[in-house]
Amino acid sequence: MDLNRIFNMLARMVMRSAVKTGVDHAARGGEPDSEMTPDERARARSLKDMAAKAQRVARLGRRFMK
């Protein structure tokens, strides 16, 4: 395996983690779980689920557009 492929793999892993963290932060509105009401937690959970569905749809779209 050459160095370029290893670098690309690591860069994708870091970006995937960063995007996942950003989506989670945006869904929570920047608040920690301990400061959220149960309604806000439920809303954050539903937003996180919607984001996961959108990522799956985008992945399928990329697969079929090849």
mmCIF file of the N, C-alpha and C atoms, coordinates in Angstrom:
data_MODEL
# 
_entry.id   MODEL 
# 
loop_
_atom_site.group_PDB 
_atom_site.id 
_atom_site.type_symbol 
_atom_site.label_atom_id 
_atom_site.label_alt_id 
_atom_site.label_comp_id 
_atom_site.label_asym_id 
_atom_site.label_entity_id 
_atom_site.label_seq_id 
_atom_site.pdbx_PDB_ins_code 
_atom_site.Cartn_x 
_atom_site.Cartn_y 
_atom_site.Cartn_z 
_atom_site.occupancy 
_atom_site.B_iso_or_equiv 
_atom_site.pdbx_formal_charge 
_atom_site.auth_seq_id 
_atom_site.auth_comp_id 
_atom_site.auth_asym_id 
_atom_site.auth_atom_id 
_atom_site.pdbx_PDB_model_num 
ATOM 1   N N  . MET A 1 1  ? 0.851   -1.168 0.000   1.00 0.00 ? 1  MET A N  1 
ATOM 2   C CA . MET A 1 1  ? 0.000   0.000  0.000   1.00 0.00 ? 1  MET A CA 1 
ATOM 3   C C  . MET A 1 1  ? 0.902   1.238  0.000   1.00 0.00 ? 1  MET A C  1 
ATOM 4   N N  . ASP A 1 2  ? 0.624   2.148  -0.890  1.00 0.00 ? 2  ASP A N  1 
ATOM 5   C CA . ASP A 1 2  ? 1.476   3.329  -0.959  1.00 0.00 ? 2  ASP A CA 1 
ATOM 6   C C  . ASP A 1 2  ? 1.025   4.400  0.040   1.00 0.00 ? 2  ASP A C  1 
ATOM 7   N N  . LEU A 1 3  ? 1.879   5.345  0.222   1.00 0.00 ? 3  LEU A N  1 
ATOM 8   C CA . LEU A 1 3  ? 1.670   6.384  1.239   1.00 0.00 ? 3  LEU A CA 1 
ATOM 9   C C  . LEU A 1 3  ? 0.451   7.253  0.933   1.00 0.00 ? 3  LEU A C  1 
ATOM 10  N N  . ASN A 1 4  ? 0.176   7.499  -0.343  1.00 0.00 ? 4  ASN A N  1 
ATOM 11  C CA . ASN A 1 4  ? -0.956  8.333  -0.726  1.00 0.00 ? 4  ASN A CA 1 
ATOM 12  C C  . ASN A 1 4  ? -2.281  7.688  -0.316  1.00 0.00 ? 4  ASN A C  1 
ATOM 13  N N  . ARG A 1 5  ? -2.412  6.383  -0.505  1.00 0.00 ? 5  ARG A N  1 
ATOM 14  C CA . ARG A 1 5  ? -3.648  5.690  -0.131  1.00 0.00 ? 5  ARG A CA 1 
ATOM 15  C C  . ARG A 1 5  ? -3.834  5.703  1.383   1.00 0.00 ? 5  ARG A C  1 
ATOM 16  N N  . ILE A 1 6  ? -2.754  5.540  2.122   1.00 0.00 ? 6  ILE A N  1 
ATOM 17  C CA . ILE A 1 6  ? -2.844  5.570  3.586   1.00 0.00 ? 6  ILE A CA 1 
ATOM 18  C C  . ILE A 1 6  ? -3.279  6.957  4.057   1.00 0.00 ? 6  ILE A C  1 
ATOM 19  N N  . PHE A 1 7  ? -2.682  7.987  3.462   1.00 0.00 ? 7  PHE A N  1 
ATOM 20  C CA . PHE A 1 7  ? -3.049  9.357  3.831   1.00 0.00 ? 7  PHE A CA 1 
ATOM 21  C C  . PHE A 1 7  ? -4.520  9.626  3.528   1.00 0.00 ? 7  PHE A C  1 
ATOM 22  N N  . ASN A 1 8  ? -4.997  9.207  2.357   1.00 0.00 ? 8  ASN A N  1 
ATOM 23  C CA . ASN A 1 8  ? -6.399  9.422  1.994   1.00 0.00 ? 8  ASN A CA 1 
ATOM 24  C C  . ASN A 1 8  ? -7.334  8.683  2.942   1.00 0.00 ? 8  ASN A C  1 
ATOM 25  N N  . MET A 1 9  ? -6.963  7.467  3.324   1.00 0.00 ? 9  MET A N  1 
ATOM 26  C CA . MET A 1 9  ? -7.784  6.695  4.248   1.00 0.00 ? 9  MET A CA 1 
ATOM 27  C C  . MET A 1 9  ? -7.880  7.408  5.604   1.00 0.00 ? 9  MET A C  1 
ATOM 28  N N  . LEU A 1 10 ? -6.748  7.868  6.116   1.00 0.00 ? 10 LEU A N  1 
ATOM 29  C CA . LEU A 1 10 ? -6.748  8.577  7.398   1.00 0.00 ? 10 LEU A CA 1 
ATOM 30  C C  . LEU A 1 10 ? -7.522  9.889  7.322   1.00 0.00 ? 10 LEU A C  1 
ATOM 31  N N  . ALA A 1 11 ? -7.388  10.593 6.203   1.00 0.00 ? 11 ALA A N  1 
ATOM 32  C CA . ALA A 1 11 ? -8.110  11.856 6.039   1.00 0.00 ? 11 ALA A CA 1 
ATOM 33  C C  . ALA A 1 11 ? -9.617  11.610 6.018   1.00 0.00 ? 11 ALA A C  1 
ATOM 34  N N  . ARG A 1 12 ? -10.063 10.545 5.342   1.00 0.00 ? 12 ARG A N  1 
ATOM 35  C CA . ARG A 1 12 ? -11.494 10.217 5.331   1.00 0.00 ? 12 ARG A CA 1 
ATOM 36  C C  . ARG A 1 12 ? -11.989 9.856  6.722   1.00 0.00 ? 12 ARG A C  1 
ATOM 37  N N  . MET A 1 13 ? -11.182 9.124  7.489   1.00 0.00 ? 13 MET A N  1 
ATOM 38  C CA . MET A 1 13 ? -11.580 8.747  8.845   1.00 0.00 ? 13 MET A CA 1 
ATOM 39  C C  . MET A 1 13 ? -11.738 9.984  9.728   1.00 0.00 ? 13 MET A C  1 
ATOM 40  N N  . VAL A 1 14 ? -10.814 10.913 9.617   1.00 0.00 ? 14 VAL A N  1 
ATOM 41  C CA . VAL A 1 14 ? -10.869 12.137 10.423  1.00 0.00 ? 14 VAL A CA 1 
ATOM 42  C C  . VAL A 1 14 ? -12.071 12.985 10.013  1.00 0.00 ? 14 VAL A C  1 
ATOM 43  N N  . MET A 1 15 ? -12.304 13.122 8.715   1.00 0.00 ? 15 MET A N  1 
ATOM 44  C CA . MET A 1 15 ? -13.427 13.932 8.242   1.00 0.00 ? 15 MET A CA 1 
ATOM 45  C C  . MET A 1 15 ? -14.756 13.311 8.655   1.00 0.00 ? 15 MET A C  1 
ATOM 46  N N  . ARG A 1 16 ? -14.867 11.997 8.576   1.00 0.00 ? 16 ARG A N  1 
ATOM 47  C CA . ARG A 1 16 ? -16.103 11.318 8.974   1.00 0.00 ? 16 ARG A CA 1 
ATOM 48  C C  . ARG A 1 16 ? -16.390 11.574 10.451  1.00 0.00 ? 16 ARG A C  1 
ATOM 49  N N  . SER A 1 17 ? -15.362 11.491 11.271  1.00 0.00 ? 17 SER A N  1 
ATOM 50  C CA . SER A 1 17 ? -15.520 11.734 12.700  1.00 0.00 ? 17 SER A CA 1 
ATOM 51  C C  . SER A 1 17 ? -15.903 13.186 12.970  1.00 0.00 ? 17 SER A C  1 
ATOM 52  N N  . ALA A 1 18 ? -15.281 14.110 12.255  1.00 0.00 ? 18 ALA A N  1 
ATOM 53  C CA . ALA A 1 18 ? -15.569 15.537 12.444  1.00 0.00 ? 18 ALA A CA 1 
ATOM 54  C C  . ALA A 1 18 ? -17.003 15.859 12.034  1.00 0.00 ? 18 ALA A C  1 
ATOM 55  N N  . VAL A 1 19 ? -17.461 15.302 10.935  1.00 0.00 ? 19 VAL A N  1 
ATOM 56  C CA . VAL A 1 19 ? -18.829 15.560 10.477  1.00 0.00 ? 19 VAL A CA 1 
ATOM 57  C C  . VAL A 1 19 ? -19.830 14.972 11.464  1.00 0.00 ? 19 VAL A C  1 
ATOM 58  N N  . LYS A 1 20 ? -19.553 13.777 11.957  1.00 0.00 ? 20 LYS A N  1 
ATOM 59  C CA . LYS A 1 20 ? -20.453 13.152 12.921  1.00 0.00 ? 20 LYS A CA 1 
ATOM 60  C C  . LYS A 1 20 ? -20.543 13.980 14.198  1.00 0.00 ? 20 LYS A C  1 
ATOM 61  N N  . THR A 1 21 ? -19.417 14.486 14.669  1.00 0.00 ? 21 THR A N  1 
ATOM 62  C CA . THR A 1 21 ? -19.397 15.329 15.856  1.00 0.00 ? 21 THR A CA 1 
ATOM 63  C C  . THR A 1 21 ? -20.141 16.633 15.608  1.00 0.00 ? 21 THR A C  1 
ATOM 64  N N  . GLY A 1 22 ? -19.955 17.228 14.439  1.00 0.00 ? 22 GLY A N  1 
ATOM 65  C CA . GLY A 1 22 ? -20.638 18.475 14.105  1.00 0.00 ? 22 GLY A CA 1 
ATOM 66  C C  . GLY A 1 22 ? -22.139 18.307 14.020  1.00 0.00 ? 22 GLY A C  1 
ATOM 67  N N  . VAL A 1 23 ? -22.598 17.208 13.445  1.00 0.00 ? 23 VAL A N  1 
ATOM 68  C CA . VAL A 1 23 ? -24.036 16.949 13.352  1.00 0.00 ? 23 VAL A CA 1 
ATOM 69  C C  . VAL A 1 23 ? -24.613 16.764 14.742  1.00 0.00 ? 23 VAL A C  1 
ATOM 70  N N  . ASP A 1 24 ? -23.912 16.037 15.585  1.00 0.00 ? 24 ASP A N  1 
ATOM 71  C CA . ASP A 1 24 ? -24.376 15.827 16.957  1.00 0.00 ? 24 ASP A CA 1 
ATOM 72  C C  . ASP A 1 24 ? -24.460 17.154 17.711  1.00 0.00 ? 24 ASP A C  1 
ATOM 73  N N  . HIS A 1 25 ? -23.447 17.983 17.554  1.00 0.00 ? 25 HIS A N  1 
ATOM 74  C CA . HIS A 1 25 ? -23.425 19.291 18.220  1.00 0.00 ? 25 HIS A CA 1 
ATOM 75  C C  . HIS A 1 25 ? -24.569 20.172 17.723  1.00 0.00 ? 25 HIS A C  1 
ATOM 76  N N  . ALA A 1 26 ? -24.810 20.167 16.417  1.00 0.00 ? 26 ALA A N  1 
ATOM 77  C CA . ALA A 1 26 ? -25.887 20.980 15.858  1.00 0.00 ? 26 ALA A CA 1 
ATOM 78  C C  . ALA A 1 26 ? -27.253 20.468 16.310  1.00 0.00 ? 26 ALA A C  1 
ATOM 79  N N  . ALA A 1 27 ? -27.413 19.155 16.408  1.00 0.00 ? 27 ALA A N  1 
ATOM 80  C CA . ALA A 1 27 ? -28.695 18.591 16.829  1.00 0.00 ? 27 ALA A CA 1 
ATOM 81  C C  . ALA A 1 27 ? -28.997 18.963 18.278  1.00 0.00 ? 27 ALA A C  1 
ATOM 82  N N  . ARG A 1 28 ? -27.971 19.026 19.100  1.00 0.00 ? 28 ARG A N  1 
ATOM 83  C CA . ARG A 1 28 ? -28.171 19.371 20.512  1.00 0.00 ? 28 ARG A CA 1 
ATOM 84  C C  . ARG A 1 28 ? -28.275 20.875 20.711  1.00 0.00 ? 28 ARG A C  1 
ATOM 85  N N  . GLY A 1 29 ? -27.963 21.651 19.716  1.00 0.00 ? 29 GLY A N  1 
ATOM 86  C CA . GLY A 1 29 ? -28.017 23.097 19.871  1.00 0.00 ? 29 GLY A CA 1 
ATOM 87  C C  . GLY A 1 29 ? -26.871 23.632 20.700  1.00 0.00 ? 29 GLY A C  1 
ATOM 88  N N  . GLY A 1 30 ? -25.821 22.860 20.854  1.00 0.00 ? 30 GLY A N  1 
ATOM 89  C CA . GLY A 1 30 ? -24.654 23.294 21.599  1.00 0.00 ? 30 GLY A CA 1 
ATOM 90  C C  . GLY A 1 30 ? -24.739 23.067 23.094  1.00 0.00 ? 30 GLY A C  1 
ATOM 91  N N  . GLU A 1 31 ? -25.844 22.481 23.565  1.00 0.00 ? 31 GLU A N  1 
ATOM 92  C CA . GLU A 1 31 ? -26.010 22.257 24.996  1.00 0.00 ? 31 GLU A CA 1 
ATOM 93  C C  . GLU A 1 31 ? -25.557 20.849 25.379  1.00 0.00 ? 31 GLU A C  1 
ATOM 94  N N  . PRO A 1 32 ? -24.963 20.692 26.547  1.00 0.00 ? 32 PRO A N  1 
ATOM 95  C CA . PRO A 1 32 ? -24.668 19.338 27.024  1.00 0.00 ? 32 PRO A CA 1 
ATOM 96  C C  . PRO A 1 32 ? -25.960 18.628 27.440  1.00 0.00 ? 32 PRO A C  1 
ATOM 97  N N  . ASP A 1 33 ? -25.950 17.314 27.424  1.00 0.00 ? 33 ASP A N  1 
ATOM 98  C CA . ASP A 1 33 ? -27.154 16.549 27.761  1.00 0.00 ? 33 ASP A CA 1 
ATOM 99  C C  . ASP A 1 33 ? -27.663 16.843 29.167  1.00 0.00 ? 33 ASP A C  1 
ATOM 100 N N  . SER A 1 34 ? -26.767 17.136 30.085  1.00 0.00 ? 34 SER A N  1 
ATOM 101 C CA . SER A 1 34 ? -27.190 17.362 31.471  1.00 0.00 ? 34 SER A CA 1 
ATOM 102 C C  . SER A 1 34 ? -28.032 18.633 31.623  1.00 0.00 ? 34 SER A C  1 
ATOM 103 N N  . GLU A 1 35 ? -27.884 19.580 30.729  1.00 0.00 ? 35 GLU A N  1 
ATOM 104 C CA . GLU A 1 35 ? -28.627 20.849 30.827  1.00 0.00 ? 35 GLU A CA 1 
ATOM 105 C C  . GLU A 1 35 ? -29.896 20.856 29.980  1.00 0.00 ? 35 GLU A C  1 
ATOM 106 N N  . MET A 1 36 ? -30.184 19.753 29.294  1.00 0.00 ? 36 MET A N  1 
ATOM 107 C CA . MET A 1 36 ? -31.344 19.712 28.410  1.00 0.00 ? 36 MET A CA 1 
ATOM 108 C C  . MET A 1 36 ? -32.551 19.114 29.123  1.00 0.00 ? 36 MET A C  1 
ATOM 109 N N  . THR A 1 37 ? -33.727 19.600 28.745  1.00 0.00 ? 37 THR A N  1 
ATOM 110 C CA . THR A 1 37 ? -34.957 19.017 29.261  1.00 0.00 ? 37 THR A CA 1 
ATOM 111 C C  . THR A 1 37 ? -35.235 17.727 28.487  1.00 0.00 ? 37 THR A C  1 
ATOM 112 N N  . PRO A 1 38 ? -36.115 16.879 28.999  1.00 0.00 ? 38 PRO A N  1 
ATOM 113 C CA . PRO A 1 38 ? -36.434 15.644 28.271  1.00 0.00 ? 38 PRO A CA 1 
ATOM 114 C C  . PRO A 1 38 ? -36.990 15.906 26.868  1.00 0.00 ? 38 PRO A C  1 
ATOM 115 N N  . ASP A 1 39 ? -37.762 16.974 26.706  1.00 0.00 ? 39 ASP A N  1 
ATOM 116 C CA . ASP A 1 39 ? -38.283 17.307 25.373  1.00 0.00 ? 39 ASP A CA 1 
ATOM 117 C C  . ASP A 1 39 ? -37.149 17.693 24.429  1.00 0.00 ? 39 ASP A C  1 
ATOM 118 N N  . GLU A 1 40 ? -36.194 18.466 24.924  1.00 0.00 ? 40 GLU A N  1 
ATOM 119 C CA . GLU A 1 40 ? -35.058 18.859 24.087  1.00 0.00 ? 40 GLU A CA 1 
ATOM 120 C C  . GLU A 1 40 ? -34.215 17.648 23.714  1.00 0.00 ? 40 GLU A C  1 
ATOM 121 N N  . ARG A 1 41 ? -34.062 16.701 24.650  1.00 0.00 ? 41 ARG A N  1 
ATOM 122 C CA . ARG A 1 41 ? -33.310 15.476 24.353  1.00 0.00 ? 41 ARG A CA 1 
ATOM 123 C C  . ARG A 1 41 ? -33.996 14.666 23.260  1.00 0.00 ? 41 ARG A C  1 
ATOM 124 N N  . ALA A 1 42 ? -35.314 14.570 23.338  1.00 0.00 ? 42 ALA A N  1 
ATOM 125 C CA . ALA A 1 42 ? -36.066 13.835 22.324  1.00 0.00 ? 42 ALA A CA 1 
ATOM 126 C C  . ALA A 1 42 ? -35.934 14.514 20.964  1.00 0.00 ? 42 ALA A C  1 
ATOM 127 N N  . ARG A 1 43 ? -35.998 15.843 20.950  1.00 0.00 ? 43 ARG A N  1 
ATOM 128 C CA . ARG A 1 43 ? -35.852 16.595 19.699  1.00 0.00 ? 43 ARG A CA 1 
ATOM 129 C C  . ARG A 1 43 ? -34.459 16.394 19.117  1.00 0.00 ? 43 ARG A C  1 
ATOM 130 N N  . ALA A 1 44 ? -33.433 16.429 19.975  1.00 0.00 ? 44 ALA A N  1 
ATOM 131 C CA . ALA A 1 44 ? -32.062 16.231 19.512  1.00 0.00 ? 44 ALA A CA 1 
ATOM 132 C C  . ALA A 1 44 ? -31.886 14.829 18.959  1.00 0.00 ? 44 ALA A C  1 
ATOM 133 N N  . ARG A 1 45 ? -32.495 13.849 19.612  1.00 0.00 ? 45 ARG A N  1 
ATOM 134 C CA . ARG A 1 45 ? -32.398 12.469 19.138  1.00 0.00 ? 45 ARG A CA 1 
ATOM 135 C C  . ARG A 1 45 ? -33.062 12.322 17.768  1.00 0.00 ? 45 ARG A C  1 
ATOM 136 N N  . SER A 1 46 ? -34.233 12.954 17.589  1.00 0.00 ? 46 SER A N  1 
ATOM 137 C CA . SER A 1 46 ? -34.918 12.857 16.299  1.00 0.00 ? 46 SER A CA 1 
ATOM 138 C C  . SER A 1 46 ? -34.130 13.577 15.202  1.00 0.00 ? 46 SER A C  1 
ATOM 139 N N  . LEU A 1 47 ? -33.520 14.718 15.523  1.00 0.00 ? 47 LEU A N  1 
ATOM 140 C CA . LEU A 1 47 ? -32.692 15.417 14.540  1.00 0.00 ? 47 LEU A CA 1 
ATOM 141 C C  . LEU A 1 47 ? -31.476 14.589 14.151  1.00 0.00 ? 47 LEU A C  1 
ATOM 142 N N  . LYS A 1 48 ? -30.893 13.905 15.133  1.00 0.00 ? 48 LYS A N  1 
ATOM 143 C CA . LYS A 1 48 ? -29.745 13.048 14.859  1.00 0.00 ? 48 LYS A CA 1 
ATOM 144 C C  . LYS A 1 48 ? -30.149 11.883 13.957  1.00 0.00 ? 48 LYS A C  1 
ATOM 145 N N  . ASP A 1 49 ? -31.335 11.309 14.214  1.00 0.00 ? 49 ASP A N  1 
ATOM 146 C CA . ASP A 1 49 ? -31.827 10.221 13.375  1.00 0.00 ? 49 ASP A CA 1 
ATOM 147 C C  . ASP A 1 49 ? -32.091 10.699 11.947  1.00 0.00 ? 49 ASP A C  1 
ATOM 148 N N  . MET A 1 50 ? -32.657 11.902 11.819  1.00 0.00 ? 50 MET A N  1 
ATOM 149 C CA . MET A 1 50 ? -32.898 12.453 10.478  1.00 0.00 ? 50 MET A CA 1 
ATOM 150 C C  . MET A 1 50 ? -31.593 12.682 9.738   1.00 0.00 ? 50 MET A C  1 
ATOM 151 N N  . ALA A 1 51 ? -30.578 13.154 10.433  1.00 0.00 ? 51 ALA A N  1 
ATOM 152 C CA . ALA A 1 51 ? -29.280 13.379 9.803   1.00 0.00 ? 51 ALA A CA 1 
ATOM 153 C C  . ALA A 1 51 ? -28.683 12.056 9.341   1.00 0.00 ? 51 ALA A C  1 
ATOM 154 N N  . ALA A 1 52 ? -28.836 11.011 10.137  1.00 0.00 ? 52 ALA A N  1 
ATOM 155 C CA . ALA A 1 52 ? -28.325 9.692  9.746   1.00 0.00 ? 52 ALA A CA 1 
ATOM 156 C C  . ALA A 1 52 ? -29.058 9.186  8.503   1.00 0.00 ? 52 ALA A C  1 
ATOM 157 N N  . LYS A 1 53 ? -30.370 9.394  8.445   1.00 0.00 ? 53 LYS A N  1 
ATOM 158 C CA . LYS A 1 53 ? -31.132 8.982  7.262   1.00 0.00 ? 53 LYS A CA 1 
ATOM 159 C C  . LYS A 1 53 ? -30.687 9.763  6.033   1.00 0.00 ? 53 LYS A C  1 
ATOM 160 N N  . ALA A 1 54 ? -30.444 11.053 6.198   1.00 0.00 ? 54 ALA A N  1 
ATOM 161 C CA . ALA A 1 54 ? -29.990 11.874 5.074   1.00 0.00 ? 54 ALA A CA 1 
ATOM 162 C C  . ALA A 1 54 ? -28.628 11.405 4.575   1.00 0.00 ? 54 ALA A C  1 
ATOM 163 N N  . GLN A 1 55 ? -27.755 11.017 5.499   1.00 0.00 ? 55 GLN A N  1 
ATOM 164 C CA . GLN A 1 55 ? -26.447 10.510 5.077   1.00 0.00 ? 55 GLN A CA 1 
ATOM 165 C C  . GLN A 1 55 ? -26.590 9.202  4.312   1.00 0.00 ? 55 GLN A C  1 
ATOM 166 N N  . ARG A 1 56 ? -27.492 8.320  4.773   1.00 0.00 ? 56 ARG A N  1 
ATOM 167 C CA . ARG A 1 56 ? -27.726 7.062  4.062   1.00 0.00 ? 56 ARG A CA 1 
ATOM 168 C C  . ARG A 1 56 ? -28.277 7.312  2.659   1.00 0.00 ? 56 ARG A C  1 
ATOM 169 N N  . VAL A 1 57 ? -29.223 8.250  2.535   1.00 0.00 ? 57 VAL A N  1 
ATOM 170 C CA . VAL A 1 57 ? -29.798 8.571  1.229   1.00 0.00 ? 57 VAL A CA 1 
ATOM 171 C C  . VAL A 1 57 ? -28.722 9.148  0.310   1.00 0.00 ? 57 VAL A C  1 
ATOM 172 N N  . ALA A 1 58 ? -27.875 10.011 0.845   1.00 0.00 ? 58 ALA A N  1 
ATOM 173 C CA . ALA A 1 58 ? -26.798 10.589 0.040   1.00 0.00 ? 58 ALA A CA 1 
ATOM 174 C C  . ALA A 1 58 ? -25.835 9.502  -0.433  1.00 0.00 ? 58 ALA A C  1 
ATOM 175 N N  . ARG A 1 59 ? -25.546 8.551  0.447   1.00 0.00 ? 59 ARG A N  1 
ATOM 176 C CA . ARG A 1 59 ? -24.659 7.446  0.084   1.00 0.00 ? 59 ARG A CA 1 
ATOM 177 C C  . ARG A 1 59 ? -25.276 6.600  -1.030  1.00 0.00 ? 59 ARG A C  1 
ATOM 178 N N  . LEU A 1 60 ? -26.595 6.309  -0.910  1.00 0.00 ? 60 LEU A N  1 
ATOM 179 C CA . LEU A 1 60 ? -27.268 5.554  -1.959  1.00 0.00 ? 60 LEU A CA 1 
ATOM 180 C C  . LEU A 1 60 ? -27.280 6.327  -3.266  1.00 0.00 ? 60 LEU A C  1 
ATOM 181 N N  . GLY A 1 61 ? -27.525 7.625  -3.181  1.00 0.00 ? 61 GLY A N  1 
ATOM 182 C CA . GLY A 1 61 ? -27.541 8.458  -4.385  1.00 0.00 ? 61 GLY A CA 1 
ATOM 183 C C  . GLY A 1 61 ? -26.192 8.439  -5.085  1.00 0.00 ? 61 GLY A C  1 
ATOM 184 N N  . ARG A 1 62 ? -25.119 8.524  -4.317  1.00 0.00 ? 62 ARG A N  1 
ATOM 185 C CA . ARG A 1 62 ? -23.788 8.468  -4.922  1.00 0.00 ? 62 ARG A CA 1 
ATOM 186 C C  . ARG A 1 62 ? -23.550 7.118  -5.570  1.00 0.00 ? 62 ARG A C  1 
ATOM 187 N N  . ARG A 1 63 ? -24.049 6.055  -4.937  1.00 0.00 ? 63 ARG A N  1 
ATOM 188 C CA . ARG A 1 63 ? -23.847 4.711  -5.475  1.00 0.00 ? 63 ARG A CA 1 
ATOM 189 C C  . ARG A 1 63 ? -24.575 4.544  -6.812  1.00 0.00 ? 63 ARG A C  1 
ATOM 190 N N  . PHE A 1 64 ? -25.797 5.067  -6.890  1.00 0.00 ? 64 PHE A N  1 
ATOM 191 C CA . PHE A 1 64 ? -26.574 4.897  -8.121  1.00 0.00 ? 64 PHE A CA 1 
ATOM 192 C C  . PHE A 1 64 ? -26.175 5.879  -9.215  1.00 0.00 ? 64 PHE A C  1 
ATOM 193 N N  . MET A 1 65 ? -25.516 6.964  -8.880  1.00 0.00 ? 65 MET A N  1 
ATOM 194 C CA . MET A 1 65 ? -25.109 7.952  -9.884  1.00 0.00 ? 65 MET A CA 1 
ATOM 195 C C  . MET A 1 65 ? -23.781 7.613  -10.550 1.00 0.00 ? 65 MET A C  1 
ATOM 196 N N  . LYS A 1 66 ? -23.127 6.579  -10.072 1.00 0.00 ? 66 LYS A N  1 
ATOM 197 C CA . LYS A 1 66 ? -21.840 6.211  -10.679 1.00 0.00 ? 66 LYS A CA 1 
ATOM 198 C C  . LYS A 1 66 ? -22.007 5.689  -12.074 1.00 0.00 ? 66 LYS A C  1 
# 
